[in-house]
Amino acid sequence: MHNEIEELFRNYPELKEKQKMALLKLSLYAQHEAISHLLREEIISNEVAEKEQDIITNKIVELEDGH
C-alpha cells in the first residue's frame, strides 16, 4: 500500500501538497487544544496560553488564506 501511495503522489503532486497542508492544520489544532488543556490544568498562565494560541491561530489562518 505504501508504494501505491507514493506512486499516487508522484503522479499527482498537488495531492501530496494538499495532504501535507491538511496534516499541518491538524497538527496546529492539536497544539491549540494542548495549550487549552495546560491552561485548564493550571500548568501555564492565561497570558502564556493566549499568546501561544494567538500564534497558532495566526498560522492556521495563514494556511487557510494561502490554500
C-alpha positions in Angstrom: 0.0 0.0 0.0 2.9 2.4 0.8 4.2 2.0 -2.8 0.7 2.8 -4.2 0.5 6.0 -2.2 4.0 7.0 -3.3 3.0 6.4 -6.9 -0.2 8.4 -6.5 1.8 11.3 -5.0 4.3 11.1 -7.9 1.5 11.2 -10.4 -0.4 13.9 -8.6 2.0 16.2 -6.7 -0.8 18.6 -5.9 -2.5 15.8 -3.9 0.7 15.4 -1.8 0.8 19.1 -1.1 -2.9 19.1 -0.2 -2.3 16.2 2.2 0.7 17.9 3.8 -1.4 21.1 4.4 -4.2 19.1 5.9 -1.8 17.3 8.3 -0.1 20.5 9.2 -3.5 22.1 10.0 -4.5 19.0 12.2 -1.2 19.4 14.0 -1.9 23.0 14.7 -5.4 22.2 16.0 -3.8 19.6 18.3 -1.3 22.1 19.6 -4.1 24.6 20.2 -6.0 22.0 22.2 -2.9 21.0 24.2 -2.5 24.7 25.2 -6.1 24.7 26.4 -5.5 21.6 28.4 -2.4 23.0 30.0 -4.4 26.1 30.9 -7.3 24.1 32.4 -4.8 22.2 34.5 -3.2 25.5 35.6 0.2 24.4 34.3 0.5 27.6 32.3 -0.9 31.1 32.9 -3.7 32.6 30.9 -1.3 35.1 29.5 1.0 32.4 28.1 -1.9 30.4 26.8 -3.4 33.4 25.0 0.0 34.3 23.4 0.7 30.7 22.2 -2.9 30.2 21.0 -2.7 33.5 19.0 0.5 32.3 17.3 -1.1 29.0 16.4 -4.4 30.7 15.3 -2.4 33.0 13.0 -0.6 30.0 11.5 -3.9 28.3 10.8 -5.3 31.5 9.2 -2.2 31.8 7.0 -2.7 28.2 5.8 -6.3 28.8 5.0 -5.6 32.0 3.2 -2.8 30.5 1.2 -4.6 27.4 0.2 
